[in-house]
Each structure stands twice: as structure tokens, then as C-alpha cells.
Amino acid sequence: MYSRKSNLVSLLLCIFFGYLGIHRFYVGKVGTGLLMLFTAGLGGVWVIVDIIIIILGKFRDKEGYPLKF
């Protein structure tokens, strides 16, 4: 079973707005989205980690389902 959220959309949001946590808001992870927003993605490190996780297909939505391709 897969999430209704798109892996590609999440990747693009992370690349362009990752430091704001927009990709995390997109998949329903509001708490970590706010944390990224207030810390600017921990200086960009968290953004790079999330990009790698999304590319590998391991990023999940709030319910724990993997994103669809």
C-alpha cells in the first residue's frame, strides 16, 4: 500500500524549499516541518539527508506509507 502523496513532488519541494520544511508539511509531518522551518533545515544538513532519503524511495508520509512514484 502506498501514500497518495507523490515522491516526485516531495523531491522537488525538498530541493527548492527544503530549508523551510515544505516537503514535510506536504506529507503531513507538521511537527518536523515546523522544526525545519525554525532551524532552516539544521543549516541545510537535514535537507541533504531528506533529498537522499526521497531519492532512495525511503521517505514516508505521516501514516508511515511510502510515497508513490
N, C-alpha and C positions, 0 to 999 in steps of 0.2 A: 504494500500500500504506500502511496506517495502523497506528498502535500499538494495542495492546489497552487502553491507558490512556485515560481519559475527560478531555476538555477541561473539562467542567463540574466534575468532581470536583477537578481540578487548580486551577481558578479558585477554588472555594470554600475549598480548603485554603490557597491563597495569601492570600486575603482574611482568613481567620480566624487562620491560624497561619504566615503568610508570614515573619515575623521569626525563626521557628525553622527555616525551610527545609523544612518538612514536604512541601510540594508537590514539591520537588526529590527528596526521598527516595522519594516516590510514583512518580516516573517513572524511578527508578533512578540518578539523578545524585547518588551518595553524597558525592563529593568536594566539590562546590559546596554540597550540603546541609549538610555539616559546616562549611564556611566561613560560610554564612549563619547557622548556629546559634551559632557562636562570635563573630560580629560583629553579631548582631541585625539581619541583613539590611542591613549597612552603614548603620545608623541609619534604616532604612526606605526609603532611596532604591532599593535593589535590589528591594525588594518592589513598589514602584510600577512600576518598569520591567518586572518579571515579569508583573504584572497586565495591563499594556498589551500585552505580547507574547502572553499567553494569549488575551486578548480578540480580538486580530487573527488568531489561529489560527496563529501562527508558532512556538509553543513545541513542542519536540520531546523525545522520550524518549531514553534512553541510547544506543539504536541509531541515532538520527537520524531516526526515523519521526515524522511529525506525529501529534498526538493526535486521536482520533476525536471527533466531535461528538455 
